[in-house]
Amino acid sequence: MGVKSKKPTISSKLREALIESGINQAELSRRTALTTGYIAMLINGKRGQKVSAETLIRLAKALDKPISYFLTSETHTGE
């Protein structure tokens, strides 16, 4: 029995980045000019992988991450 590793999703990467940055959804909303409802949908995977390039740019800038952070399958745990 092998352990299958799941490919990181935008929602999992966003959750990880929020934890690392120490900001909450309301602050991310303020920094990105995206609604808290939309951010919640992204975090909960309600948008799937369908996120515009402009949204990814806003998220990356607000969270001080390169855009590639959200597009690659590598995880960044800060270790």
BALOBA-1460 file (C-alpha; in Angstrom, 3 decimals):
// residues 79
<rec num="1" residu="m" x="0.000" y="0.000" z="0.000"/>
<rec num="2" residu="g" x="1.530" y="3.247" z="-1.105"/>
<rec num="3" residu="v" x="0.590" y="6.670" z="0.079"/>
<rec num="4" residu="k" x="-0.751" y="8.905" z="-2.653"/>
<rec num="5" residu="s" x="0.247" y="12.512" z="-2.392"/>
<rec num="6" residu="k" x="-2.303" y="15.022" z="-3.548"/>
<rec num="7" residu="k" x="-1.235" y="17.721" z="-5.958"/>
<rec num="8" residu="p" x="-1.482" y="21.052" z="-4.152"/>
<rec num="9" residu="t" x="-4.394" y="23.177" z="-5.303"/>
<rec num="10" residu="i" x="-4.718" y="26.917" z="-5.430"/>
<rec num="11" residu="s" x="-6.951" y="26.714" z="-2.359"/>
<rec num="12" residu="s" x="-4.392" y="24.706" z="-0.383"/>
<rec num="13" residu="k" x="-1.600" y="27.042" z="-1.487"/>
<rec num="14" residu="l" x="-3.695" y="30.053" z="-0.477"/>
<rec num="15" residu="r" x="-4.411" y="28.575" z="2.966"/>
<rec num="16" residu="e" x="-0.698" y="27.847" z="3.403"/>
<rec num="17" residu="a" x="0.288" y="31.371" z="2.350"/>
<rec num="18" residu="l" x="-2.222" y="32.954" z="4.730"/>
<rec num="19" residu="i" x="-0.846" y="30.945" z="7.638"/>
<rec num="20" residu="e" x="2.743" y="31.813" z="6.718"/>
<rec num="21" residu="s" x="1.956" y="35.516" z="6.347"/>
<rec num="22" residu="g" x="-0.088" y="35.718" z="9.536"/>
<rec num="23" residu="i" x="-2.913" y="37.692" z="7.946"/>
<rec num="24" residu="n" x="-6.599" y="36.853" z="7.898"/>
<rec num="25" residu="q" x="-9.155" y="36.826" z="5.104"/>
<rec num="26" residu="a" x="-10.367" y="40.346" z="5.893"/>
<rec num="27" residu="e" x="-6.849" y="41.757" z="5.592"/>
<rec num="28" residu="l" x="-6.264" y="39.816" z="2.370"/>
<rec num="29" residu="s" x="-9.517" y="41.264" z="1.053"/>
<rec num="30" residu="r" x="-8.335" y="44.778" z="1.882"/>
<rec num="31" residu="r" x="-4.939" y="44.222" z="0.243"/>
<rec num="32" residu="t" x="-6.343" y="42.679" z="-2.944"/>
<rec num="33" residu="a" x="-9.647" y="44.561" z="-3.349"/>
<rec num="34" residu="l" x="-11.341" y="41.150" z="-3.614"/>
<rec num="35" residu="t" x="-14.421" y="40.502" z="-1.489"/>
<rec num="36" residu="t" x="-14.114" y="38.357" z="1.611"/>
<rec num="37" residu="g" x="-16.780" y="36.092" z="0.114"/>
<rec num="38" residu="y" x="-14.700" y="35.525" z="-3.008"/>
<rec num="39" residu="i" x="-11.584" y="34.861" z="-0.939"/>
<rec num="40" residu="a" x="-13.553" y="32.364" z="1.160"/>
<rec num="41" residu="m" x="-14.646" y="30.598" z="-2.042"/>
<rec num="42" residu="l" x="-11.016" y="30.397" z="-3.181"/>
<rec num="43" residu="i" x="-9.881" y="29.024" z="0.175"/>
<rec num="44" residu="n" x="-12.695" y="26.467" z="0.271"/>
<rec num="45" residu="g" x="-12.045" y="25.344" z="-3.299"/>
<rec num="46" residu="k" x="-15.430" y="26.539" z="-4.571"/>
<rec num="47" residu="r" x="-13.749" y="28.117" z="-7.597"/>
<rec num="48" residu="g" x="-11.750" y="24.998" z="-8.388"/>
<rec num="49" residu="q" x="-8.620" y="25.894" z="-10.294"/>
<rec num="50" residu="k" x="-10.455" y="28.593" z="-12.264"/>
<rec num="51" residu="v" x="-8.795" y="31.775" z="-11.083"/>
<rec num="52" residu="s" x="-7.906" y="34.640" z="-13.380"/>
<rec num="53" residu="a" x="-4.336" y="35.752" z="-13.917"/>
<rec num="54" residu="e" x="-5.220" y="39.163" z="-12.469"/>
<rec num="55" residu="t" x="-6.527" y="37.537" z="-9.278"/>
<rec num="56" residu="l" x="-3.385" y="35.426" z="-8.946"/>
<rec num="57" residu="i" x="-1.251" y="38.540" z="-9.380"/>
<rec num="58" residu="r" x="-3.208" y="40.356" z="-6.653"/>
<rec num="59" residu="l" x="-2.929" y="37.390" z="-4.287"/>
<rec num="60" residu="a" x="0.777" y="36.936" z="-4.959"/>
<rec num="61" residu="k" x="1.541" y="40.615" z="-4.325"/>
<rec num="62" residu="a" x="-0.582" y="40.753" z="-1.161"/>
<rec num="63" residu="l" x="1.021" y="37.603" z="0.234"/>
<rec num="64" residu="d" x="4.556" y="38.468" z="-0.911"/>
<rec num="65" residu="k" x="4.810" y="35.325" z="-3.040"/>
<rec num="66" residu="p" x="5.869" y="34.822" z="-6.651"/>
<rec num="67" residu="i" x="3.038" y="33.888" z="-9.010"/>
<rec num="68" residu="s" x="4.756" y="30.558" z="-9.556"/>
<rec num="69" residu="y" x="3.964" y="29.732" z="-5.912"/>
<rec num="70" residu="f" x="0.317" y="29.209" z="-6.903"/>
<rec num="71" residu="l" x="1.080" y="27.459" z="-10.187"/>
<rec num="72" residu="t" x="3.600" y="24.800" z="-9.183"/>
<rec num="73" residu="s" x="3.068" y="21.589" z="-7.298"/>
<rec num="74" residu="e" x="5.917" y="22.273" z="-4.889"/>
<rec num="75" residu="t" x="4.996" y="23.008" z="-1.309"/>
<rec num="76" residu="h" x="6.761" y="25.698" z="0.657"/>
<rec num="77" residu="t" x="6.815" y="24.987" z="4.356"/>
<rec num="78" residu="g" x="9.514" y="27.433" z="5.327"/>
<rec num="79" residu="e" x="11.866" y="24.645" z="6.413"/>
